[in-house]
Amino acid sequence: MNRLKPLPKVALISAAAGVSLLSLMMSQQLGWFSFAFVLCCSLYRLWLIDNGNNNASKWLSKLFYLLAVVLVVSAALSGSIIGALLSMLVVAQGLTLLTLKALRGLYTICWVQFFLTAASMMYLQSMHLAIILFVLNFLLLFAIYSVFHCKSDRQDIQIQLKKITKLAMVALPICLLIFALMPRLPPLWKMPKPQPETRGLQENLKLGDIARLSRSDELAFRVSFAQGVVERTDMYWRALTLDQFDGETWRQGELSSAMTKLAQARKRDLRPMVLPNEKRALVRYQIIAEASYQPWLFSLDMGYSSDPNIIHMPDFSLLYHQDLMQKLQYSAYSLIDEPRLQAHGNQSTLGLSAYLQLPTQANPQTQQWLQELKQTYKDNPSLIAAVLDYFNQQEFYYTLAPKPLTQPIIDNFLFNTREGFCEHYASAFAYVMRLAGIPSRLVIGYLGGEYNPTGEYFSLYQFDAHAWVEVYIQGQWQKIDPTSYVAPERITQNLQQTLGRDEFLPDSLFSLYHYDQIPMVNEARLLLANIDYQWTRWILNYDTQKQKKLLAQLFGENNQWQSLLIALLIVIILLVVTLVALWLHRQQKSLQLWQVQYQKACKQLPKLNIEHSDQLTPRQILVRLQHQPTSVRQSWQQICLLMDEILYKPPHMQKAAVNKRLKQSVNKFVKAVQAIDV
């Protein structure tokens, strides 16, 4: 086919839809201006087609080219190298659509679309997004297919759409086999990944940050337990600790930050790893963490992992060797015989002075109140209990929207507003402990989790974010959650049950969590979540180890190379068989509808002692039927009229009704012949 031949309208519409929708899906990473540019190019091109014009205005084309240069330069200056590259390709797709006239340009759009689809998987990894990407590429393939096979009438487009859909369905199992059995080779080279804004908990925590984070229903991680049982009250998922407080913001101190960078650079544990054994009570679990663009991982208390890429920090947190740019699946275990293992919490490395630091801004009312308590309670355990009793017995309120605090913040919170979220209570308690000379630090992470009975795992969302305190007494760090003394139901229930439906997710009015009291909606939500979980577990995290395990299950433990060759041979055989089957199917089904009906009628001619030949036209056959009964001649004459209409009718005219009438006439002819035969 001539590559310069004009494209049909259906091909242009399919290409414009596929390119525009992909740019829309990537707009969060590349910016909305790129999507707007592609959309304008697509709409202008379609407007030209509707008006019978195939050439864009020269001055408008120059304007689009100028905008394209501005967008690419802006992306290069404000983003990363790969972000600028992807922006350039997306903008180039729009310009190609603007001037798209022939098949050669459509081929270019299709190949660039395939590359952009692969690149977008760095960001878009959910199952429903993968399905959408499949549909978008299907549109591009149909655009090329329509150039060769589709006519302008709607019926033919529907027929060809069904054919290419069948081809796609045949290709899917082959793709799955190749995905499962082909060797998982490492990349030859890597491009630097873009650094978007971090998600979830941050290394700097201001009062109110977790309350704002709890307004989001974005997924943080999922966890499934392999061994051991954990009560909900023990589901404190540690992320990181904060040890420096300036009166408003908690952050990691300079020494802690330096140790984090050193651990990542050297990829070396800074806390001795305790191996599990039968004598220790432990809990094993597997976590799938969402991309947070931060290195912090999640674990229960005293968490360990045998993954060589995971670093054990001295504050009992787990650190990945690089920022989480995509979903990460890892296994971990926690030792739950806490009294014995907390001896590992000695501060020989960091020293305790960092956990006694106080802000320069004084809180005189808090200091006076603490002095009064210390006169009554002489030892640290009783003093801690007295402070917690104060939270429990006074009228404190657990809320997402507390009154704003003014300086001095701790004084105003403890004695005036008495409204706050978990970080308010944890900050105030840690500050009081430091005033009392008790080393303390803020721990931020997540609390609880939503159980999915279908997949048997827990989901932790951003609204599960939580802050608590660890104090160093009697030679070990001990966990204390001041929130449990203000709102004890928060520990045993989720945030929605604690706050009520009105205050839960106030910024996400259309979230499905607002309708979980409807059984059908809640079951559908959990089912969709489980599908996405299994997709992440078995598809996105399918690596060399899982492939080896699969091949071992299929072919045995030994002779991995032999197993791999057998698997490749199976794939080749399936490909050959599929191609042969498709070729035979094409030979059998290549006839159009009217041809099938006409051949059906011609098969009846030998019963009338008429030898059929492909050289005979319908009119010539009608002459040979002049001595047959009237019903036979009339039905064949109607077939002749309809055949003339089909063969000589303009291509843009609808032929569905004519094909239907032809089928009816052929059936009448068959019945008339059978009546004579009887």
C-alpha positions in Angstrom: 0.0 0.0 0.0 1.2 3.5 -0.8 2.3 5.1 2.4 1.4 8.6 1.1 -2.3 7.5 0.5 -4.7 9.7 2.5 -6.0 8.3 5.7 -9.6 7.4 6.4 -11.5 9.4 9.0 -11.8 6.5 11.4 -8.0 6.1 11.5 -7.5 9.8 12.3 -10.2 9.7 15.1 -8.7 6.5 16.6 -5.1 7.9 16.6 -6.2 11.3 18.1 -8.2 9.5 20.8 -5.3 7.2 21.8 -2.7 10.0 21.8 -4.9 12.4 23.7 -5.9 10.0 26.4 -2.3 8.8 27.0 -1.2 12.4 27.5 -4.1 12.9 29.9 -2.9 9.9 31.9 0.6 11.3 32.1 -0.5 14.8 32.8 0.1 14.5 36.6 3.8 13.7 36.0 4.4 15.9 32.9 2.0 18.8 33.6 -1.4 19.7 32.3 0.0 22.0 29.6 1.3 19.1 27.6 -2.2 17.4 27.7 -3.9 20.7 26.7 -1.4 21.1 23.8 -2.1 17.6 22.4 -5.8 18.0 22.9 -5.9 21.3 21.0 -3.8 19.7 18.1 -6.2 16.7 18.0 -9.4 18.8 18.0 -8.1 21.2 15.4 -7.1 18.3 13.1 -10.6 16.7 13.5 -12.2 20.1 12.8 -10.2 20.3 9.5 -11.4 16.9 8.5 -15.1 17.7 9.1 -14.7 20.9 7.0 -13.1 19.0 4.1 -9.7 20.6 4.6 -6.5 18.5 4.9 -4.0 21.3 5.4 -3.6 23.3 8.6 -3.3 27.1 8.5 0.3 28.2 8.1 0.2 30.9 10.8 -1.6 28.5 13.2 0.9 25.8 12.6 3.7 28.2 13.4 1.9 29.1 16.6 1.7 25.4 17.6 5.4 24.9 16.8 6.3 27.9 19.0 4.2 26.6 21.9 5.8 23.2 21.5 9.3 24.7 21.8 8.2 26.7 24.9 6.7 23.6 26.6 9.8 21.4 25.9 12.3 24.1 27.1 10.1 24.7 30.2 10.1 21.0 31.0 13.9 20.8 30.6 14.5 23.7 32.9 12.0 22.7 35.7 12.1 18.9 35.6 14.4 16.0 35.2 16.1 14.7 32.0 13.6 11.9 31.6 10.7 14.2 32.3 11.9 16.6 29.6 12.3 13.7 27.2 8.8 12.4 27.8 7.4 15.9 27.5 9.2 16.3 24.1 7.7 13.0 22.8 4.2 13.9 24.0 4.4 17.3 22.4 5.8 15.8 19.2 2.8 13.4 19.1 0.6 16.4 19.1 2.5 18.1 16.2 2.4 14.9 14.2 -1.3 14.7 14.6 -1.6 18.3 13.5 0.1 17.4 10.2 -1.0 13.8 9.9 -2.0 13.0 6.3 -0.6 9.6 5.3 0.2 6.2 6.6 3.9 7.0 7.3 2.9 9.6 9.9 0.5 7.1 11.5 3.3 4.5 11.8 5.4 7.2 13.6 2.7 7.9 16.1 2.1 4.3 16.8 5.8 3.5 17.6 6.2 6.5 19.7 3.0 5.6 21.5 4.4 2.2 22.4 7.5 3.8 23.8 5.5 6.3 25.9 3.3 3.5 27.2 6.3 1.6 28.4 7.7 4.8 30.0 4.4 5.6 31.7 4.6 2.3 33.6 7.2 4.0 35.8 4.3 6.0 37.2 1.1 4.1 36.3 1.2 0.7 37.8 -2.3 -0.1 38.9 -4.2 -2.8 37.2 -7.0 -0.5 36.0 -4.5 1.9 34.6 -2.7 -1.0 32.8 -6.1 -1.9 31.2 -6.6 1.6 30.0 -3.1 1.7 28.5 -3.9 -1.6 26.7 -7.1 0.1 25.3 -5.2 3.1 24.2 -2.6 1.0 22.2 -5.5 -1.0 20.8 -6.9 2.3 19.4 -3.6 3.0 17.6 -3.4 -0.5 16.2 -7.0 -0.2 15.0 -6.1 3.1 13.3 -3.5 1.3 11.2 -5.7 -1.7 10.7 -8.5 0.5 9.5 -6.3 2.0 6.7 -6.1 -1.4 5.1 -9.4 -3.0 5.9 -12.1 -0.5 6.9 -14.5 1.2 4.5 -16.4 4.3 5.4 -19.7 2.7 6.4 -20.5 2.0 10.0 -21.3 -1.7 9.5 -17.9 -2.5 8.0 -16.2 -0.6 10.8 -18.0 -2.7 13.4 -17.1 -5.9 11.6 -13.4 -5.0 11.4 -13.4 -3.9 15.0 -14.7 -7.3 16.0 -12.0 -9.0 14.0 -9.1 -7.0 15.5 -10.6 -7.5 19.0 -10.5 -11.3 18.4 -6.8 -11.0 17.3 -6.0 -9.0 20.5 -7.7 -11.6 22.6 -5.7 -14.4 20.9 -2.5 -12.3 21.5 -3.1 -11.9 25.2 -2.4 -15.5 26.4 0.7 -15.5 24.2 1.9 -12.3 25.9 1.2 -13.9 29.3 3.3 -17.0 28.4 6.2 -14.8 27.2 6.0 -12.7 30.3 6.1 -15.7 32.6 8.7 -17.8 30.8 11.1 -15.4 29.1 14.4 -14.8 31.0 14.3 -11.7 33.3 17.4 -10.0 32.0 18.7 -6.9 33.8 18.7 -3.6 31.9 21.8 -2.7 29.9 21.6 0.9 31.0 19.4 3.1 33.2 18.0 6.5 32.8 17.8 8.7 35.9 14.2 8.6 37.2 12.3 11.9 37.9 12.0 13.0 41.5 8.4 13.9 42.1 7.0 15.3 45.4 7.3 12.9 48.3 4.1 11.2 49.4 2.8 10.3 52.9 4.7 11.0 56.0 7.6 13.5 55.9 10.9 13.9 57.7 9.6 17.3 58.9 6.4 17.2 60.9 4.5 20.3 61.9 1.5 20.2 64.2 -1.4 19.5 62.0 0.5 17.7 59.2 -0.9 14.3 60.1 -4.4 15.7 60.5 -4.1 17.0 57.0 -2.7 13.8 55.7 -5.6 11.9 57.3 -7.9 13.6 54.9 -6.5 11.5 52.1 -7.7 7.9 51.2 -4.5 7.2 49.2 -3.0 3.8 49.8 0.3 3.7 51.8 1.0 -0.1 51.9 -0.5 -3.5 52.2 0.6 -6.3 54.6 -0.2 -10.0 54.8 0.9 -12.2 57.8 2.7 -15.4 57.2 3.2 -16.5 60.8 2.0 -15.3 64.1 -1.1 -13.3 65.2 -1.1 -9.6 66.0 -3.9 -7.9 67.8 -5.1 -4.6 66.4 -3.9 -2.8 69.5 -0.3 -3.9 68.6 -0.5 -2.8 65.0 1.8 0.2 65.3 3.6 0.3 61.9 6.9 2.3 62.5 8.2 4.5 59.7 10.8 6.8 61.2 11.7 8.7 64.4 12.1 12.4 64.9 14.3 13.8 67.7 14.6 17.6 67.2 11.8 20.0 68.1 11.9 23.7 67.6 8.5 24.4 69.2 6.5 24.0 66.1 8.2 21.3 63.9 9.7 17.9 64.6 12.5 16.7 62.4 15.5 14.5 62.4 18.5 16.0 64.0 21.8 16.6 62.1 23.4 13.4 63.5 20.4 11.2 62.6 20.2 12.7 59.1 24.0 12.1 58.6 23.6 8.5 59.8 20.8 7.9 57.3 22.8 9.2 54.4 25.9 7.2 55.5 23.8 4.0 55.8 22.4 4.5 52.3 25.7 5.3 50.8 27.5 2.3 52.3 24.4 0.1 52.3 25.4 -1.2 55.8 23.3 -2.0 58.8 23.7 0.3 61.8 21.8 -2.0 64.1 22.8 -5.6 64.8 20.4 -8.0 63.1 18.8 -10.7 65.3 18.1 -13.8 63.4 14.8 -15.7 64.0 14.8 -19.1 65.6 12.3 -21.5 67.2 13.0 -20.2 70.7 11.9 -16.7 69.9 8.3 -15.6 69.5 8.1 -13.7 66.2 5.7 -12.5 63.6 6.4 -12.9 59.9 4.7 -10.7 57.3 5.1 -9.4 53.8 4.6 -5.8 52.8 3.9 -4.1 49.5 4.8 -0.4 49.9 3.5 2.2 47.5 5.9 4.6 45.9 6.6 7.4 48.4 9.8 8.8 46.9 11.4 8.4 50.3 13.6 5.6 51.7 11.6 4.8 54.8 9.9 1.3 55.1 7.3 0.1 57.5 7.5 -2.6 60.1 6.1 -3.6 63.5 8.2 -3.0 66.6 11.6 -4.7 66.5 11.4 -5.2 62.8 14.0 -7.0 60.8 14.4 -8.1 57.2 16.8 -10.5 55.4 16.6 -8.4 52.2 20.1 -7.2 51.4 18.7 -3.9 50.1 17.1 -3.1 53.5 19.2 -1.4 56.2 18.5 -1.7 59.9 18.7 1.7 61.6 19.6 2.1 65.4 16.2 3.6 66.1 14.5 0.3 65.1 13.4 1.6 61.7 14.0 0.0 58.3 15.6 2.0 55.5 15.7 1.1 51.8 19.0 1.7 50.1 17.3 4.2 47.7 14.1 6.2 47.5 11.0 4.2 46.7 10.3 5.3 43.1 7.8 2.4 42.5 6.0 -0.2 44.5 8.2 -2.4 46.6 7.5 -5.9 48.0 9.6 -7.1 50.9 9.4 -9.7 53.7 10.0 -8.8 57.4 9.7 -10.3 60.8 9.3 -8.8 64.3 10.4 -10.2 67.6 7.6 -9.8 70.0 9.4 -10.9 73.2 9.9 -7.2 73.8 11.3 -7.0 77.3 14.3 -9.1 76.4 15.1 -7.5 73.1 14.7 -3.9 74.1 18.2 -4.2 75.6 19.3 -3.6 72.0 17.9 -0.1 72.3 21.0 1.2 74.2 22.2 4.5 72.9 25.9 3.9 72.7 25.9 5.1 69.1 23.8 8.2 69.3 23.9 9.2 72.9 20.9 10.3 74.8 21.6 14.1 74.7 19.8 14.4 71.4 16.6 13.2 73.0 16.7 15.9 75.7 16.9 18.9 73.3 14.3 21.6 74.0 13.2 24.5 71.8 14.4 28.0 72.6 10.8 29.2 73.0 9.8 28.5 76.6 6.4 27.3 77.8 6.3 28.7 81.3 2.9 27.4 82.3 3.9 23.9 81.3 7.2 24.2 83.2 5.3 25.3 86.4 2.8 22.5 86.1 5.6 20.0 85.7 7.4 21.2 88.8 4.2 20.8 90.8 3.9 17.2 89.5 7.5 16.4 90.3 7.0 17.4 93.9 4.3 14.8 94.2 5.7 12.1 91.9 9.4 11.4 92.7 10.2 8.6 90.2 9.9 8.6 86.4 7.3 5.9 86.0 4.9 7.6 88.4 5.5 11.0 86.8 4.7 9.5 83.3 1.5 8.0 84.7 0.5 11.3 86.2 1.0 13.2 82.8 -1.0 10.5 81.0 -3.8 10.7 83.6 -4.0 14.5 82.9 -4.7 13.7 79.3 -7.3 11.1 80.3 -9.1 13.1 83.0 -9.2 16.6 81.5 -11.5 17.6 78.7 -9.3 17.0 75.7 -10.8 16.5 72.3 -9.6 14.3 69.5 -10.4 16.1 66.2 -9.1 16.6 62.7 -9.8 20.3 62.8 -8.5 21.7 66.1 -8.4 25.4 66.9 -5.2 27.2 65.7 -2.4 27.4 68.2 -0.5 30.5 69.0 2.8 30.9 70.9 3.7 29.4 73.3 2.2 26.4 71.5 2.5 23.7 74.2 1.0 26.0 76.9 -1.9 26.9 74.7 -2.6 23.3 73.8 -2.3 21.8 77.3 -4.3 24.5 79.1 -6.4 26.4 76.6 -7.6 24.8 73.4 -7.2 21.1 74.4 -8.1 20.1 70.8 -5.8 18.2 68.6 -4.9 15.1 66.5 -2.4 12.4 67.4 0.7 14.6 66.6 -0.6 17.3 69.1 -0.8 14.9 72.0 2.5 13.1 71.1 4.4 16.4 70.7 3.1 17.8 74.0 3.9 14.6 75.9 7.4 14.3 74.4 8.1 17.9 75.3 6.9 17.4 78.9 9.1 14.3 79.1 12.2 16.2 78.0 11.4 19.0 80.5 11.4 16.2 83.1 14.8 15.0 82.0 13.4 11.8 80.4 14.8 11.2 76.9 12.0 11.0 74.4 11.4 11.0 70.7 8.5 11.1 68.3 7.7 8.0 66.2 5.5 8.4 63.1 4.0 5.6 61.1 0.6 4.1 60.7 -1.9 2.5 63.1 -4.2 -0.5 62.5 -5.3 -1.4 59.0 -8.4 -2.5 57.1 -8.7 -6.3 56.7 -9.6 -7.7 53.3 -11.1 -11.1 53.9 -11.0 -12.1 50.2 -7.2 -11.6 49.9 -6.4 -12.1 53.6 -4.3 -9.0 54.0 -4.5 -5.5 55.7 -4.5 -2.2 53.8 -3.0 0.9 55.4 -4.1 4.3 54.0 -2.9 7.8 54.6 -5.8 8.4 57.0 -4.3 5.6 59.2 -1.2 7.8 59.7 -0.3 8.1 63.4 2.2 9.6 65.8 3.3 8.2 69.2 6.2 8.6 71.6 9.1 6.5 72.9 10.7 7.3 76.2 14.0 5.9 77.5 13.5 4.6 81.0 15.0 1.6 82.9 17.6 1.1 80.2 15.3 0.6 77.3 12.9 2.5 74.9 9.3 2.1 75.8 6.4 2.9 73.6 3.7 5.3 74.9 0.7 6.5 72.9 -0.9 9.6 74.5 -3.8 9.4 72.0 -4.9 6.2 73.6 -5.6 8.1 76.9 -7.7 10.8 75.1 -9.5 8.7 72.5 -8.9 5.0 73.4 -11.4 3.9 70.7 -8.9 5.1 68.1 -6.6 2.2 69.1 -9.3 -0.5 68.7 -11.3 1.1 65.9 -10.5 2.8 62.6 -10.5 6.6 62.1 -14.0 6.6 60.6 -15.5 4.9 63.6 -13.6 7.2 66.0 -14.5 10.5 64.3 -17.8 9.6 62.8 -18.8 9.9 59.1 -19.2 13.6 59.1 -15.6 14.4 60.0 -14.0 11.4 58.2 -12.5 12.3 54.8 -14.2 15.7 54.5 -12.3 16.6 51.3 -13.3 13.3 49.5 -17.0 13.4 49.4 -17.3 10.8 46.6 -14.9 8.3 48.2 -16.4 4.8 48.5 -15.5 4.8 52.2 -18.4 7.1 52.8 -20.8 4.3 51.5 -19.3 1.3 53.3 -22.5 0.9 55.3 -24.0 -0.3 52.0 -22.9 -4.0 51.8 -22.9 -4.2 48.0 -20.7 -1.1 47.7 -18.3 -2.2 50.4 -18.0 -5.7 49.0 -17.3 -4.2 45.5 -14.6 -1.9 47.0 -12.9 -4.7 48.8 -13.1 -6.9 45.7 -11.5 -4.2 43.5 -8.8 -3.6 46.1 -8.0 -7.4 46.2 -7.7 -7.5 42.4 -5.2 -4.7 42.5 -3.4 -6.4 45.4 -3.0 -9.6 43.4 -2.0 -7.7 40.3 0.8 -6.0 42.3 1.9 -9.2 44.0 2.1 -11.5 41.0 2.6 -9.1 38.0 4.5 -6.0 39.1 6.7 -7.9 41.5 7.3 -10.9 39.2 11.1 -11.2 39.3 13.8 -13.7 38.6 13.3 -15.5 41.9 9.6 -16.0 41.3 10.3 -17.1 37.8 12.8 -19.7 39.0 10.2 -20.9 41.5 7.5 -21.2 38.8 9.9 -23.1 36.5 10.8 -25.4 39.3 7.2 -26.2 40.0 6.6 -26.9 36.3 9.8 -28.8 35.4 11.4 -29.8 38.7 14.3 -28.3 40.7 17.2 -29.3 38.5 18.2 -28.4 35.0 17.0 -24.9 34.9 18.5 -24.2 31.5 16.8 -27.3 30.1 13.5 -26.1 31.7 14.0 -22.7 30.1 14.6 -24.2 26.7 11.5 -26.4 27.0 9.5 -23.4 28.0 10.8 -21.4 25.0 10.0 -24.3 22.8 6.4 -24.4 24.1 6.1 -20.7 23.4 7.4 -21.1 19.8 5.0 -24.0 19.1 2.1 -22.1 20.4 3.0 -19.1 18.3 3.3 -21.3 15.1 0.0 -23.1 15.9 -1.7 -19.8 16.5 -0.4 -18.2 13.3 -1.5 -21.2 11.2 -4.9 -21.2 12.9 -5.3 -17.5 12.1 -4.3 -18.1 8.5 -6.8 -20.9 8.0 -9.5 -18.9 9.8 -8.7 -15.9 7.5 -9.0 -18.1 4.4 -12.4 -19.5 5.6 -13.8 -16.2 6.8 -12.4 -13.8 4.2 -15.7 -13.7 2.3 -18.0 -10.8 2.9 -21.6 -11.3 4.1 -23.2 -11.0 0.6 -20.7 -13.5 -0.8 -21.6 -16.1 1.9 -25.3 -15.8 1.1 -24.7 -15.9 -2.7 -22.6 -19.1 -2.4 -25.4 -20.6 -0.2 -27.9 -20.0 -3.0 -25.5 -21.3 -5.7 -25.1 -24.6 -3.8 -28.8 -25.3 -4.7 -28.3 -25.0 -8.5 -27.1 -28.7 -9.0 -30.5 -29.8 -7.6 -32.0 -28.0 -10.6 -29.7 -29.7 -13.0 -27.8 -26.5 -13.6 -24.0 -26.7 -13.5 -22.7 -23.8 -11.5 -19.5 -22.0 -12.6 -17.8 -18.9 -11.2 -17.8 -17.4 -14.7 -21.6 -17.3 -14.7 -23.2 -14.0 -13.6 -26.5 -14.0 -11.6 -28.3 -12.7 -14.7 -27.0 -15.6 -16.8 -28.1 -18.0 -14.2 -31.6 -16.4 -14.3 -31.8 -17.2 -18.0 -31.1 -20.8 -17.3 -33.9 -20.9 -14.7 -36.6 -19.8 -17.2 -38.1 -23.3 -17.2 -38.2 -23.6 -13.4 -41.3 -22.9 -11.3 -42.3 -19.4 -10.7 -41.3 -19.3 -7.1 -37.8 -20.3 -8.0 -37.5 -17.7 -10.8 -39.0 -14.9 -8.7 -36.8 -15.5 -5.7 -33.6 -15.7 -7.9 -34.7 -12.6 -9.7 -34.9 -10.8 -6.3 -31.4 -12.1 -5.6 -30.2 -10.6 -8.9 -31.6 -7.2 -8.0 -30.1 -7.2 -4.6 -26.7 -8.3 -5.9 -26.8 -5.3 -8.4 -27.5 -3.0 -5.5 -24.7 -4.4 -3.4 -22.1 -4.4 -6.1 -22.9 -1.0 -7.6 -24.2 1.0 -4.6 -21.9 3.9 -3.5 -19.4 2.8 -0.7 -20.6 5.4 1.7 -24.2 4.1 1.6 -25.5 1.8 4.3 -25.6 -1.9 3.2 -26.9 -3.5 6.4 -30.5 -3.4 5.2 -29.6 -4.8 1.7 -27.6 -7.7 3.3 -30.6 -8.5 5.4 -33.0 -8.6 2.5 -30.5 -10.7 0.5 -30.4 -13.2 3.3 -34.2 -13.4 3.3 -34.3 -13.8 -0.5 -31.7 -16.6 -0.4 -33.7 -18.4 2.2 -36.8 -18.2 0.0 -34.8 -19.5 -2.9 -33.6 -22.5 -0.8 -37.1 -23.3 0.3 -38.4 -23.1 -3.2 -35.8 -25.5 -4.5 -36.4 -27.9 -1.6 -40.1 -27.9 -2.4 -39.4 -29.1 -5.9 -37.0 -31.7 -4.6 -39.7 -33.1 -2.4 
